[in-house]
Amino acid sequence: MGGQDAWWFMSLLALIFLAAASLTPLLTPRKKEEKWKSITRVKCMSCGYTEERDFTKGDYVGKIVGKCPKCGGQLVVDAIFRRKEEPSKADRQGKL
Ligand SMILES: [Zn+2]
C-alpha cells in the first residue's frame, strides 16, 4: 500500500516544520539586537574639521554637503560606513 509511505512522509514534514518553528524564535531576537547604522562622515577641505551624521539617501563620497561651521569651507563626504549600534537606552521594559 502507498498510503503508509504518504503518512510517513507527512509526519516527517511535520517534524521538520516543528523543528524549524521552534528554532526560529531563538534566532530572531538575536538579529534584532544587532542594529547597524549607516554613518556619513563629512570633512572640511580647508581646515580638516570632521563631523559624523546619519547617512541619508543619496550620500556618496566626494559629495559637497554644505559649509564648514568653523571656517566656512566646503564640507565634503569623506567616508560612508556602517557602525554597530548598541542599545544604550533601555528600550526593553524589563522591570515594572
Ligand atoms: Zn573648515
PDB file of the backbone (N, CA, C, O) and the ligand in Angstrom, with CONECT records:
HET     ZN  A 101       1
ATOM      1  N   MET A   1       0.841  -1.204   0.000  1.00  0.00           N
ATOM      2  CA  MET A   1       0.000   0.000   0.000  1.00  0.00           C
ATOM      3  C   MET A   1       0.882   1.263   0.000  1.00  0.00           C
ATOM      4  O   MET A   1       1.916   1.308   0.668  1.00  0.00           O
ATOM      5  N   GLY A   2       0.469   2.258  -0.738  1.00  0.00           N
ATOM      6  CA  GLY A   2       1.221   3.504  -0.795  1.00  0.00           C
ATOM      7  C   GLY A   2       0.833   4.451   0.316  1.00  0.00           C
ATOM      8  O   GLY A   2       1.551   5.410   0.600  1.00  0.00           O
ATOM      9  N   GLY A   3      -0.319   4.184   0.959  1.00  0.00           N
ATOM     10  CA  GLY A   3      -0.815   5.086   1.993  1.00  0.00           C
ATOM     11  C   GLY A   3       0.132   5.224   3.159  1.00  0.00           C
ATOM     12  O   GLY A   3       0.262   6.306   3.731  1.00  0.00           O
ATOM     13  N   GLN A   4       0.782   4.165   3.512  1.00  0.00           N
ATOM     14  CA  GLN A   4       1.692   4.192   4.652  1.00  0.00           C
ATOM     15  C   GLN A   4       2.906   5.078   4.368  1.00  0.00           C
ATOM     16  O   GLN A   4       3.399   5.782   5.249  1.00  0.00           O
ATOM     17  N   ASP A   5       3.373   5.030   3.123  1.00  0.00           N
ATOM     18  CA  ASP A   5       4.509   5.869   2.748  1.00  0.00           C
ATOM     19  C   ASP A   5       4.154   7.333   2.862  1.00  0.00           C
ATOM     20  O   ASP A   5       4.946   8.147   3.336  1.00  0.00           O
ATOM     21  N   ALA A   6       2.952   7.655   2.422  1.00  0.00           N
ATOM     22  CA  ALA A   6       2.500   9.045   2.454  1.00  0.00           C
ATOM     23  C   ALA A   6       2.399   9.532   3.897  1.00  0.00           C
ATOM     24  O   ALA A   6       2.781  10.661   4.207  1.00  0.00           O
ATOM     25  N   TRP A   7       1.890   8.685   4.766  1.00  0.00           N
ATOM     26  CA  TRP A   7       1.749   9.060   6.179  1.00  0.00           C
ATOM     27  C   TRP A   7       3.110   9.323   6.804  1.00  0.00           C
ATOM     28  O   TRP A   7       3.299  10.268   7.571  1.00  0.00           O
ATOM     29  N   TRP A   8       4.049   8.453   6.449  1.00  0.00           N
ATOM     30  CA  TRP A   8       5.410   8.592   6.985  1.00  0.00           C
ATOM     31  C   TRP A   8       6.044   9.892   6.499  1.00  0.00           C
ATOM     32  O   TRP A   8       6.731  10.593   7.243  1.00  0.00           O
ATOM     33  N   PHE A   9       5.794  10.183   5.245  1.00  0.00           N
ATOM     34  CA  PHE A   9       6.339  11.391   4.640  1.00  0.00           C
ATOM     35  C   PHE A   9       5.730  12.635   5.281  1.00  0.00           C
ATOM     36  O   PHE A   9       6.423  13.622   5.531  1.00  0.00           O
ATOM     37  N   MET A  10       4.415  12.573   5.543  1.00  0.00           N
ATOM     38  CA  MET A  10       3.726  13.705   6.148  1.00  0.00           C
ATOM     39  C   MET A  10       4.223  13.975   7.565  1.00  0.00           C
ATOM     40  O   MET A  10       4.405  15.126   7.963  1.00  0.00           O
ATOM     41  N   SER A  11       4.436  12.911   8.311  1.00  0.00           N
ATOM     42  CA  SER A  11       4.894  13.103   9.689  1.00  0.00           C
ATOM     43  C   SER A  11       6.338  13.598   9.719  1.00  0.00           C
ATOM     44  O   SER A  11       6.743  14.307  10.640  1.00  0.00           O
ATOM     45  N   LEU A  12       7.101  13.220   8.713  1.00  0.00           N
ATOM     46  CA  LEU A  12       8.468  13.718   8.616  1.00  0.00           C
ATOM     47  C   LEU A  12       8.455  15.216   8.322  1.00  0.00           C
ATOM     48  O   LEU A  12       9.235  15.978   8.893  1.00  0.00           O
ATOM     49  N   LEU A  13       7.564  15.625   7.429  1.00  0.00           N
ATOM     50  CA  LEU A  13       7.409  17.041   7.100  1.00  0.00           C
ATOM     51  C   LEU A  13       6.984  17.828   8.334  1.00  0.00           C
ATOM     52  O   LEU A  13       7.491  18.919   8.596  1.00  0.00           O
ATOM     53  N   ALA A  14       6.048  17.259   9.082  1.00  0.00           N
ATOM     54  CA  ALA A  14       5.548  17.920  10.291  1.00  0.00           C
ATOM     55  C   ALA A  14       6.660  18.083  11.309  1.00  0.00           C
ATOM     56  O   ALA A  14       6.748  19.097  12.002  1.00  0.00           O
ATOM     57  N   LEU A  15       7.507  17.067  11.387  1.00  0.00           N
ATOM     58  CA  LEU A  15       8.621  17.104  12.324  1.00  0.00           C
ATOM     59  C   LEU A  15       9.601  18.213  11.952  1.00  0.00           C
ATOM     60  O   LEU A  15      10.073  18.962  12.808  1.00  0.00           O
ATOM     61  N   ILE A  16       9.894  18.301  10.663  1.00  0.00           N
ATOM     62  CA  ILE A  16      10.807  19.341  10.172  1.00  0.00           C
ATOM     63  C   ILE A  16      10.203  20.722  10.423  1.00  0.00           C
ATOM     64  O   ILE A  16      10.897  21.656  10.824  1.00  0.00           O
ATOM     65  N   PHE A  17       8.916  20.828  10.180  1.00  0.00           N
ATOM     66  CA  PHE A  17       8.237  22.103  10.371  1.00  0.00           C
ATOM     67  C   PHE A  17       8.272  22.521  11.840  1.00  0.00           C
ATOM     68  O   PHE A  17       8.511  23.684  12.162  1.00  0.00           O
ATOM     69  N   LEU A  18       8.033  21.568  12.710  1.00  0.00           N
ATOM     70  CA  LEU A  18       8.038  21.855  14.148  1.00  0.00           C
ATOM     71  C   LEU A  18       9.433  22.255  14.618  1.00  0.00           C
ATOM     72  O   LEU A  18       9.593  23.149  15.450  1.00  0.00           O
ATOM     73  N   ALA A  19      10.434  21.579  14.072  1.00  0.00           N
ATOM     74  CA  ALA A  19      11.812  21.883  14.445  1.00  0.00           C
ATOM     75  C   ALA A  19      12.182  23.294  14.000  1.00  0.00           C
ATOM     76  O   ALA A  19      12.824  24.044  14.735  1.00  0.00           O
ATOM     77  N   ALA A  20      11.768  23.637  12.794  1.00  0.00           N
ATOM     78  CA  ALA A  20      12.061  24.969  12.264  1.00  0.00           C
ATOM     79  C   ALA A  20      11.312  26.036  13.050  1.00  0.00           C
ATOM     80  O   ALA A  20      11.849  27.108  13.331  1.00  0.00           O
ATOM     81  N   ALA A  21      10.077  25.734  13.398  1.00  0.00           N
ATOM     82  CA  ALA A  21       9.250  26.687  14.127  1.00  0.00           C
ATOM     83  C   ALA A  21       9.772  26.936  15.533  1.00  0.00           C
ATOM     84  O   ALA A  21       9.652  28.040  16.063  1.00  0.00           O
ATOM     85  N   SER A  22      10.347  25.911  16.128  1.00  0.00           N
ATOM     86  CA  SER A  22      10.858  26.072  17.488  1.00  0.00           C
ATOM     87  C   SER A  22      12.225  26.745  17.489  1.00  0.00           C
ATOM     88  O   SER A  22      12.633  27.332  18.491  1.00  0.00           O
ATOM     89  N   LEU A  23      12.928  26.660  16.371  1.00  0.00           N
ATOM     90  CA  LEU A  23      14.248  27.287  16.288  1.00  0.00           C
ATOM     91  C   LEU A  23      14.150  28.764  15.933  1.00  0.00           C
ATOM     92  O   LEU A  23      14.964  29.571  16.382  1.00  0.00           O
ATOM     93  N   THR A  24      13.168  29.113  15.139  1.00  0.00           N
ATOM     94  CA  THR A  24      13.044  30.491  14.648  1.00  0.00           C
ATOM     95  C   THR A  24      12.990  31.534  15.767  1.00  0.00           C
ATOM     96  O   THR A  24      13.716  32.525  15.687  1.00  0.00           O
ATOM     97  N   PRO A  25      12.164  31.360  16.806  1.00  0.00           N
ATOM     98  CA  PRO A  25      12.126  32.380  17.866  1.00  0.00           C
ATOM     99  C   PRO A  25      13.452  32.545  18.577  1.00  0.00           C
ATOM    100  O   PRO A  25      13.739  33.609  19.126  1.00  0.00           O
ATOM    101  N   LEU A  26      14.259  31.501  18.570  1.00  0.00           N
ATOM    102  CA  LEU A  26      15.565  31.576  19.224  1.00  0.00           C
ATOM    103  C   LEU A  26      16.549  32.398  18.403  1.00  0.00           C
ATOM    104  O   LEU A  26      17.427  33.068  18.947  1.00  0.00           O
ATOM    105  N   LEU A  27      16.389  32.337  17.103  1.00  0.00           N
ATOM    106  CA  LEU A  27      17.330  33.025  16.226  1.00  0.00           C
ATOM    107  C   LEU A  27      16.928  34.468  15.960  1.00  0.00           C
ATOM    108  O   LEU A  27      17.788  35.333  15.798  1.00  0.00           O
ATOM    109  N   THR A  28      15.640  34.730  15.913  1.00  0.00           N
ATOM    110  CA  THR A  28      15.160  36.056  15.525  1.00  0.00           C
ATOM    111  C   THR A  28      15.565  37.183  16.474  1.00  0.00           C
ATOM    112  O   THR A  28      16.048  38.209  15.996  1.00  0.00           O
ATOM    113  N   PRO A  29      15.393  37.049  17.804  1.00  0.00           N
ATOM    114  CA  PRO A  29      15.723  38.169  18.691  1.00  0.00           C
ATOM    115  C   PRO A  29      17.190  38.572  18.628  1.00  0.00           C
ATOM    116  O   PRO A  29      17.525  39.742  18.813  1.00  0.00           O
ATOM    117  N   ARG A  30      18.057  37.614  18.370  1.00  0.00           N
ATOM    118  CA  ARG A  30      19.475  37.916  18.267  1.00  0.00           C
ATOM    119  C   ARG A  30      19.749  38.899  17.147  1.00  0.00           C
ATOM    120  O   ARG A  30      20.513  39.851  17.308  1.00  0.00           O
ATOM    121  N   LYS A  31      19.125  38.660  16.028  1.00  0.00           N
ATOM    122  CA  LYS A  31      19.326  39.531  14.876  1.00  0.00           C
ATOM    123  C   LYS A  31      18.805  40.934  15.155  1.00  0.00           C
ATOM    124  O   LYS A  31      19.379  41.925  14.702  1.00  0.00           O
ATOM    125  N   LYS A  32      17.719  41.005  15.902  1.00  0.00           N
ATOM    126  CA  LYS A  32      17.118  42.304  16.174  1.00  0.00           C
ATOM    127  C   LYS A  32      18.001  43.141  17.099  1.00  0.00           C
ATOM    128  O   LYS A  32      17.994  44.370  17.021  1.00  0.00           O
ATOM    129  N   GLU A  33      18.750  42.487  17.961  1.00  0.00           N
ATOM    130  CA  GLU A  33      19.582  43.230  18.902  1.00  0.00           C
ATOM    131  C   GLU A  33      20.767  43.889  18.219  1.00  0.00           C
ATOM    132  O   GLU A  33      21.274  44.912  18.677  1.00  0.00           O
ATOM    133  N   GLU A  34      21.200  43.294  17.123  1.00  0.00           N
ATOM    134  CA  GLU A  34      22.312  43.881  16.399  1.00  0.00           C
ATOM    135  C   GLU A  34      21.798  44.893  15.398  1.00  0.00           C
ATOM    136  O   GLU A  34      21.330  44.548  14.312  1.00  0.00           O
ATOM    137  N   LYS A  35      21.896  46.138  15.787  1.00  0.00           N
ATOM    138  CA  LYS A  35      21.444  47.202  14.900  1.00  0.00           C
ATOM    139  C   LYS A  35      22.644  47.839  14.224  1.00  0.00           C
ATOM    140  O   LYS A  35      23.596  48.259  14.882  1.00  0.00           O
ATOM    141  N   TRP A  36      22.587  47.904  12.936  1.00  0.00           N
ATOM    142  CA  TRP A  36      23.653  48.543  12.187  1.00  0.00           C
ATOM    143  C   TRP A  36      23.143  49.855  11.638  1.00  0.00           C
ATOM    144  O   TRP A  36      22.064  49.943  11.051  1.00  0.00           O
ATOM    145  N   LYS A  37      23.952  50.863  11.851  1.00  0.00           N
ATOM    146  CA  LYS A  37      23.554  52.187  11.427  1.00  0.00           C
ATOM    147  C   LYS A  37      24.544  52.693  10.391  1.00  0.00           C
ATOM    148  O   LYS A  37      25.756  52.530  10.533  1.00  0.00           O
ATOM    149  N   SER A  38      24.008  53.305   9.355  1.00  0.00           N
ATOM    150  CA  SER A  38      24.882  53.868   8.340  1.00  0.00           C
ATOM    151  C   SER A  38      25.267  55.288   8.731  1.00  0.00           C
ATOM    152  O   SER A  38      24.416  56.119   9.048  1.00  0.00           O
ATOM    153  N   ILE A  39      26.551  55.541   8.703  1.00  0.00           N
ATOM    154  CA  ILE A  39      27.084  56.834   9.110  1.00  0.00           C
ATOM    155  C   ILE A  39      27.770  57.499   7.916  1.00  0.00           C
ATOM    156  O   ILE A  39      28.494  56.857   7.155  1.00  0.00           O
ATOM    157  N   THR A  40      27.526  58.771   7.778  1.00  0.00           N
ATOM    158  CA  THR A  40      28.232  59.551   6.769  1.00  0.00           C
ATOM    159  C   THR A  40      29.193  60.495   7.485  1.00  0.00           C
ATOM    160  O   THR A  40      28.784  61.295   8.327  1.00  0.00           O
ATOM    161  N   ARG A  41      30.457  60.392   7.144  1.00  0.00           N
ATOM    162  CA  ARG A  41      31.421  61.301   7.744  1.00  0.00           C
ATOM    163  C   ARG A  41      31.765  62.386   6.740  1.00  0.00           C
ATOM    164  O   ARG A  41      32.186  62.112   5.616  1.00  0.00           O
ATOM    165  N   VAL A  42      31.578  63.619   7.171  1.00  0.00           N
ATOM    166  CA  VAL A  42      31.899  64.741   6.294  1.00  0.00           C
ATOM    167  C   VAL A  42      33.164  65.426   6.798  1.00  0.00           C
ATOM    168  O   VAL A  42      33.455  65.436   7.994  1.00  0.00           O
ATOM    169  N   LYS A  43      33.892  65.988   5.870  1.00  0.00           N
ATOM    170  CA  LYS A  43      35.167  66.605   6.217  1.00  0.00           C
ATOM    171  C   LYS A  43      35.297  67.947   5.510  1.00  0.00           C
ATOM    172  O   LYS A  43      34.926  68.112   4.348  1.00  0.00           O
ATOM    173  N   CYS A  44      35.837  68.889   6.259  1.00  0.00           N
ATOM    174  CA  CYS A  44      36.094  70.192   5.660  1.00  0.00           C
ATOM    175  C   CYS A  44      37.385  70.126   4.864  1.00  0.00           C
ATOM    176  O   CYS A  44      38.402  69.631   5.348  1.00  0.00           O
ATOM    177  N   MET A  45      37.335  70.628   3.640  1.00  0.00           N
ATOM    178  CA  MET A  45      38.504  70.573   2.783  1.00  0.00           C
ATOM    179  C   MET A  45      39.548  71.605   3.190  1.00  0.00           C
ATOM    180  O   MET A  45      40.722  71.490   2.839  1.00  0.00           O
ATOM    181  N   SER A  46      39.109  72.610   3.933  1.00  0.00           N
ATOM    182  CA  SER A  46      40.021  73.700   4.270  1.00  0.00           C
ATOM    183  C   SER A  46      40.757  73.482   5.591  1.00  0.00           C
ATOM    184  O   SER A  46      41.976  73.636   5.673  1.00  0.00           O
ATOM    185  N   CYS A  47      39.980  73.115   6.639  1.00  0.00           N
ATOM    186  CA  CYS A  47      40.615  73.041   7.959  1.00  0.00           C
ATOM    187  C   CYS A  47      40.679  71.627   8.531  1.00  0.00           C
ATOM    188  O   CYS A  47      41.294  71.401   9.573  1.00  0.00           O
ATOM    189  N   GLY A  48      40.054  70.693   7.858  1.00  0.00           N
ATOM    190  CA  GLY A  48      40.150  69.306   8.323  1.00  0.00           C
ATOM    191  C   GLY A  48      39.110  68.927   9.358  1.00  0.00           C
ATOM    192  O   GLY A  48      39.161  67.836   9.925  1.00  0.00           O
ATOM    193  N   TYR A  49      38.170  69.821   9.603  1.00  0.00           N
ATOM    194  CA  TYR A  49      37.086  69.547  10.544  1.00  0.00           C
ATOM    195  C   TYR A  49      36.258  68.365  10.042  1.00  0.00           C
ATOM    196  O   TYR A  49      35.896  68.301   8.867  1.00  0.00           O
ATOM    197  N   THR A  50      35.966  67.439  10.939  1.00  0.00           N
ATOM    198  CA  THR A  50      35.139  66.303  10.543  1.00  0.00           C
ATOM    199  C   THR A  50      33.891  66.231  11.406  1.00  0.00           C
ATOM    200  O   THR A  50      33.855  66.694  12.546  1.00  0.00           O
ATOM    201  N   GLU A  51      32.899  65.647  10.828  1.00  0.00           N
ATOM    202  CA  GLU A  51      31.610  65.540  11.502  1.00  0.00           C
ATOM    203  C   GLU A  51      30.938  64.255  11.039  1.00  0.00           C
ATOM    204  O   GLU A  51      31.003  63.888   9.866  1.00  0.00           O
ATOM    205  N   GLU A  52      30.292  63.579  11.986  1.00  0.00           N
ATOM    206  CA  GLU A  52      29.579  62.353  11.617  1.00  0.00           C
ATOM    207  C   GLU A  52      28.095  62.588  11.725  1.00  0.00           C
ATOM    208  O   GLU A  52      27.606  63.159  12.700  1.00  0.00           O
ATOM    209  N   ARG A  53      27.401  62.150  10.734  1.00  0.00           N
ATOM    210  CA  ARG A  53      25.950  62.324  10.730  1.00  0.00           C
ATOM    211  C   ARG A  53      25.281  61.060  10.192  1.00  0.00           C
ATOM    212  O   ARG A  53      25.935  60.186   9.622  1.00  0.00           O
ATOM    213  N   ASP A  54      23.996  60.985  10.382  1.00  0.00           N
ATOM    214  CA  ASP A  54      23.261  59.830   9.854  1.00  0.00           C
ATOM    215  C   ASP A  54      23.340  59.831   8.331  1.00  0.00           C
ATOM    216  O   ASP A  54      23.247  60.870   7.677  1.00  0.00           O
ATOM    217  N   PHE A  55      23.511  58.649   7.807  1.00  0.00           N
ATOM    218  CA  PHE A  55      23.530  58.523   6.359  1.00  0.00           C
ATOM    219  C   PHE A  55      22.158  58.858   5.783  1.00  0.00           C
ATOM    220  O   PHE A  55      21.133  58.357   6.246  1.00  0.00           O
ATOM    221  N   THR A  56      22.162  59.690   4.794  1.00  0.00           N
ATOM    222  CA  THR A  56      20.904  59.973   4.113  1.00  0.00           C
ATOM    223  C   THR A  56      21.010  59.513   2.670  1.00  0.00           C
ATOM    224  O   THR A  56      22.083  59.513   2.066  1.00  0.00           O
ATOM    225  N   LYS A  57      19.881  59.129   2.150  1.00  0.00           N
ATOM    226  CA  LYS A  57      19.844  58.587   0.797  1.00  0.00           C
ATOM    227  C   LYS A  57      20.450  59.573  -0.200  1.00  0.00           C
ATOM    228  O   LYS A  57      20.098  60.753  -0.208  1.00  0.00           O
ATOM    229  N   GLY A  58      21.326  59.103  -1.005  1.00  0.00           N
ATOM    230  CA  GLY A  58      21.938  59.965  -1.999  1.00  0.00           C
ATOM    231  C   GLY A  58      23.337  60.414  -1.618  1.00  0.00           C
ATOM    232  O   GLY A  58      24.040  61.034  -2.416  1.00  0.00           O
ATOM    233  N   ASP A  59      23.734  60.096  -0.392  1.00  0.00           N
ATOM    234  CA  ASP A  59      25.084  60.446   0.042  1.00  0.00           C
ATOM    235  C   ASP A  59      26.107  59.585  -0.690  1.00  0.00           C
ATOM    236  O   ASP A  59      25.905  58.388  -0.894  1.00  0.00           O
ATOM    237  N   TYR A  60      27.194  60.214  -1.075  1.00  0.00           N
ATOM    238  CA  TYR A  60      28.287  59.468  -1.691  1.00  0.00           C
ATOM    239  C   TYR A  60      29.596  60.195  -1.388  1.00  0.00           C
ATOM    240  O   TYR A  60      29.620  61.400  -1.138  1.00  0.00           O
ATOM    241  N   VAL A  61      30.665  59.435  -1.419  1.00  0.00           N
ATOM    242  CA  VAL A  61      31.974  60.015  -1.116  1.00  0.00           C
ATOM    243  C   VAL A  61      32.321  61.059  -2.176  1.00  0.00           C
ATOM    244  O   VAL A  61      32.284  60.790  -3.377  1.00  0.00           O
ATOM    245  N   GLY A  62      32.658  62.249  -1.702  1.00  0.00           N
ATOM    246  CA  GLY A  62      33.019  63.328  -2.618  1.00  0.00           C
ATOM    247  C   GLY A  62      31.905  64.345  -2.811  1.00  0.00           C
ATOM    248  O   GLY A  62      32.099  65.387  -3.437  1.00  0.00           O
ATOM    249  N   LYS A  63      30.723  64.026  -2.258  1.00  0.00           N
ATOM    250  CA  LYS A  63      29.582  64.925  -2.400  1.00  0.00           C
ATOM    251  C   LYS A  63      29.742  66.145  -1.483  1.00  0.00           C
ATOM    252  O   LYS A  63      30.092  66.014  -0.310  1.00  0.00           O
ATOM    253  N   ILE A  64      29.483  67.313  -2.032  1.00  0.00           N
ATOM    254  CA  ILE A  64      29.546  68.531  -1.229  1.00  0.00           C
ATOM    255  C   ILE A  64      28.219  68.687  -0.500  1.00  0.00           C
ATOM    256  O   ILE A  64      27.155  68.777  -1.113  1.00  0.00           O
ATOM    257  N   VAL A  65      28.311  68.715   0.834  1.00  0.00           N
ATOM    258  CA  VAL A  65      27.080  68.696   1.627  1.00  0.00           C
ATOM    259  C   VAL A  65      26.808  70.009   2.355  1.00  0.00           C
ATOM    260  O   VAL A  65      25.748  70.171   2.960  1.00  0.00           O
ATOM    261  N   GLY A  66      27.734  70.931   2.303  1.00  0.00           N
ATOM    262  CA  GLY A  66      27.469  72.199   2.977  1.00  0.00           C
ATOM    263  C   GLY A  66      28.738  72.957   3.304  1.00  0.00           C
ATOM    264  O   GLY A  66      29.801  72.761   2.716  1.00  0.00           O
ATOM    265  N   LYS A  67      28.565  73.828   4.270  1.00  0.00           N
ATOM    266  CA  LYS A  67      29.701  74.668   4.655  1.00  0.00           C
ATOM    267  C   LYS A  67      30.204  74.300   6.037  1.00  0.00           C
ATOM    268  O   LYS A  67      29.438  73.893   6.911  1.00  0.00           O
ATOM    269  N   CYS A  68      31.473  74.446   6.210  1.00  0.00           N
ATOM    270  CA  CYS A  68      32.107  74.164   7.491  1.00  0.00           C
ATOM    271  C   CYS A  68      31.677  75.200   8.529  1.00  0.00           C
ATOM    272  O   CYS A  68      31.742  76.403   8.277  1.00  0.00           O
ATOM    273  N   PRO A  69      31.236  74.723   9.703  1.00  0.00           N
ATOM    274  CA  PRO A  69      30.825  75.661  10.756  1.00  0.00           C
ATOM    275  C   PRO A  69      32.000  76.433  11.340  1.00  0.00           C
ATOM    276  O   PRO A  69      31.814  77.448  12.012  1.00  0.00           O
ATOM    277  N   LYS A  70      33.189  75.956  11.084  1.00  0.00           N
ATOM    278  CA  LYS A  70      34.380  76.608  11.659  1.00  0.00           C
ATOM    279  C   LYS A  70      34.946  77.680  10.741  1.00  0.00           C
ATOM    280  O   LYS A  70      35.176  78.814  11.161  1.00  0.00           O
ATOM    281  N   CYS A  71      35.165  77.315   9.492  1.00  0.00           N
ATOM    282  CA  CYS A  71      35.859  78.244   8.605  1.00  0.00           C
ATOM    283  C   CYS A  71      35.043  78.612   7.364  1.00  0.00           C
ATOM    284  O   CYS A  71      35.441  79.484   6.591  1.00  0.00           O
ATOM    285  N   GLY A  72      33.921  77.955   7.180  1.00  0.00           N
ATOM    286  CA  GLY A  72      33.081  78.280   6.026  1.00  0.00           C
ATOM    287  C   GLY A  72      33.525  77.615   4.744  1.00  0.00           C
ATOM    288  O   GLY A  72      33.037  77.929   3.658  1.00  0.00           O
ATOM    289  N   GLY A  73      34.465  76.685   4.885  1.00  0.00           N
ATOM    290  CA  GLY A  73      34.941  75.964   3.711  1.00  0.00           C
ATOM    291  C   GLY A  73      33.947  74.894   3.268  1.00  0.00           C
ATOM    292  O   GLY A  73      32.882  74.732   3.863  1.00  0.00           O
ATOM    293  N   GLN A  74      34.311  74.176   2.224  1.00  0.00           N
ATOM    294  CA  GLN A  74      33.408  73.170   1.698  1.00  0.00           C
ATOM    295  C   GLN A  74      33.450  71.902   2.544  1.00  0.00           C
ATOM    296  O   GLN A  74      34.512  71.357   2.845  1.00  0.00           O
ATOM    297  N   LEU A  75      32.265  71.462   2.911  1.00  0.00           N
ATOM    298  CA  LEU A  75      32.149  70.183   3.612  1.00  0.00           C
ATOM    299  C   LEU A  75      31.869  69.110   2.570  1.00  0.00           C
ATOM    300  O   LEU A  75      30.906  69.198   1.808  1.00  0.00           O
ATOM    301  N   VAL A  76      32.721  68.107   2.552  1.00  0.00           N
ATOM    302  CA  VAL A  76      32.602  67.053   1.553  1.00  0.00           C
ATOM    303  C   VAL A  76      32.482  65.710   2.264  1.00  0.00           C
ATOM    304  O   VAL A  76      33.132  65.481   3.284  1.00  0.00           O
ATOM    305  N   VAL A  77      31.641  64.814   1.717  1.00  0.00           N
ATOM    306  CA  VAL A  77      31.519  63.479   2.299  1.00  0.00           C
ATOM    307  C   VAL A  77      32.855  62.766   2.154  1.00  0.00           C
ATOM    308  O   VAL A  77      33.357  62.550   1.051  1.00  0.00           O
ATOM    309  N   ASP A  78      33.408  62.411   3.299  1.00  0.00           N
ATOM    310  CA  ASP A  78      34.739  61.822   3.343  1.00  0.00           C
ATOM    311  C   ASP A  78      34.662  60.305   3.347  1.00  0.00           C
ATOM    312  O   ASP A  78      35.469  59.619   2.719  1.00  0.00           O
ATOM    313  N   ALA A  79      33.664  59.795   4.077  1.00  0.00           N
ATOM    314  CA  ALA A  79      33.532  58.341   4.176  1.00  0.00           C
ATOM    315  C   ALA A  79      32.098  57.970   4.537  1.00  0.00           C
ATOM    316  O   ALA A  79      31.386  58.722   5.203  1.00  0.00           O
ATOM    317  N   ILE A  80      31.709  56.812   4.086  1.00  0.00           N
ATOM    318  CA  ILE A  80      30.406  56.264   4.466  1.00  0.00           C
ATOM    319  C   ILE A  80      30.660  54.865   5.004  1.00  0.00           C
ATOM    320  O   ILE A  80      31.266  54.027   4.336  1.00  0.00           O
ATOM    321  N   PHE A  81      30.192  54.629   6.208  1.00  0.00           N
ATOM    322  CA  PHE A  81      30.442  53.316   6.802  1.00  0.00           C
ATOM    323  C   PHE A  81      29.272  52.911   7.679  1.00  0.00           C
ATOM    324  O   PHE A  81      28.372  53.702   7.959  1.00  0.00           O
ATOM    325  N   ARG A  82      29.310  51.684   8.095  1.00  0.00           N
ATOM    326  CA  ARG A  82      28.260  51.180   8.972  1.00  0.00           C
ATOM    327  C   ARG A  82      28.845  50.890  10.330  1.00  0.00           C
ATOM    328  O   ARG A  82      29.964  50.392  10.458  1.00  0.00           O
ATOM    329  N   ARG A  83      28.064  51.212  11.341  1.00  0.00           N
ATOM    330  CA  ARG A  83      28.520  51.020  12.713  1.00  0.00           C
ATOM    331  C   ARG A  83      27.455  50.262  13.480  1.00  0.00           C
ATOM    332  O   ARG A  83      26.252  50.475  13.327  1.00  0.00           O
ATOM    333  N   LYS A  84      27.954  49.376  14.303  1.00  0.00           N
ATOM    334  CA  LYS A  84      27.016  48.599  15.114  1.00  0.00           C
ATOM    335  C   LYS A  84      26.478  49.487  16.229  1.00  0.00           C
ATOM    336  O   LYS A  84      27.230  50.094  16.992  1.00  0.00           O
ATOM    337  N   GLU A  85      25.178  49.541  16.294  1.00  0.00           N
ATOM    338  CA  GLU A  85      24.553  50.359  17.326  1.00  0.00           C
ATOM    339  C   GLU A  85      24.221  49.497  18.517  1.00  0.00           C
ATOM    340  O   GLU A  85      23.511  48.499  18.396  1.00  0.00           O
ATOM    341  N   GLU A  86      24.734  49.880  19.662  1.00  0.00           N
ATOM    342  CA  GLU A  86      24.417  49.114  20.860  1.00  0.00           C
ATOM    343  C   GLU A  86      23.278  49.786  21.606  1.00  0.00           C
ATOM    344  O   GLU A  86      23.271  51.001  21.804  1.00  0.00           O
ATOM    345  N   PRO A  87      22.328  48.980  22.010  1.00  0.00           N
ATOM    346  CA  PRO A  87      21.150  49.535  22.696  1.00  0.00           C
ATOM    347  C   PRO A  87      21.515  50.124  24.052  1.00  0.00           C
ATOM    348  O   PRO A  87      21.424  49.455  25.082  1.00  0.00           O
ATOM    349  N   SER A  88      21.930  51.387  24.033  1.00  0.00           N
ATOM    350  CA  SER A  88      22.345  52.042  25.268  1.00  0.00           C
ATOM    351  C   SER A  88      21.136  52.433  26.112  1.00  0.00           C
ATOM    352  O   SER A  88      21.132  52.300  27.336  1.00  0.00           O
ATOM    353  N   LYS A  89      20.122  52.913  25.423  1.00  0.00           N
ATOM    354  CA  LYS A  89      18.900  53.264  26.140  1.00  0.00           C
ATOM    355  C   LYS A  89      18.079  52.013  26.402  1.00  0.00           C
ATOM    356  O   LYS A  89      18.039  51.094  25.585  1.00  0.00           O
ATOM    357  N   ALA A  90      17.440  51.998  27.532  1.00  0.00           N
ATOM    358  CA  ALA A  90      16.637  50.832  27.905  1.00  0.00           C
ATOM    359  C   ALA A  90      15.353  50.800  27.100  1.00  0.00           C
ATOM    360  O   ALA A  90      14.321  51.344  27.494  1.00  0.00           O
ATOM    361  N   ASP A  91      15.460  50.128  25.935  1.00  0.00           N
ATOM    362  CA  ASP A  91      14.264  50.009  25.100  1.00  0.00           C
ATOM    363  C   ASP A  91      13.332  48.943  25.655  1.00  0.00           C
ATOM    364  O   ASP A  91      12.107  49.027  25.566  1.00  0.00           O
ATOM    365  N   ARG A  92      13.979  47.938  26.232  1.00  0.00           N
ATOM    366  CA  ARG A  92      13.179  46.834  26.764  1.00  0.00           C
ATOM    367  C   ARG A  92      12.569  47.228  28.106  1.00  0.00           C
ATOM    368  O   ARG A  92      13.228  47.839  28.947  1.00  0.00           O
ATOM    369  N   GLN A  93      11.346  46.882  28.285  1.00  0.00           N
ATOM    370  CA  GLN A  93      10.689  47.169  29.555  1.00  0.00           C
ATOM    371  C   GLN A  93      10.817  45.948  30.453  1.00  0.00           C
ATOM    372  O   GLN A  93       9.878  45.171  30.621  1.00  0.00           O
ATOM    373  N   GLY A  94      11.986  45.805  31.016  1.00  0.00           N
ATOM    374  CA  GLY A  94      12.268  44.637  31.822  1.00  0.00           C
ATOM    375  C   GLY A  94      11.623  44.675  33.182  1.00  0.00           C
ATOM    376  O   GLY A  94      11.048  43.689  33.644  1.00  0.00           O
ATOM    377  N   LYS A  95      11.722  45.825  33.820  1.00  0.00           N
ATOM    378  CA  LYS A  95      11.182  45.896  35.185  1.00  0.00           C
ATOM    379  C   LYS A  95       9.937  46.761  35.235  1.00  0.00           C
ATOM    380  O   LYS A  95       9.824  47.788  34.566  1.00  0.00           O
ATOM    381  N   LEU A  96       9.025  46.305  36.045  1.00  0.00           N
ATOM    382  CA  LEU A  96       7.789  47.065  36.215  1.00  0.00           C
ATOM    383  C   LEU A  96       7.292  46.916  37.647  1.00  0.00           C
ATOM    384  O   LEU A  96       6.258  47.481  38.004  1.00  0.00           O
TER     385      LEU A  96
HETATM  386 ZN    ZN A 101      36.671  74.191   7.943  1.00  0.00          ZN2+
END
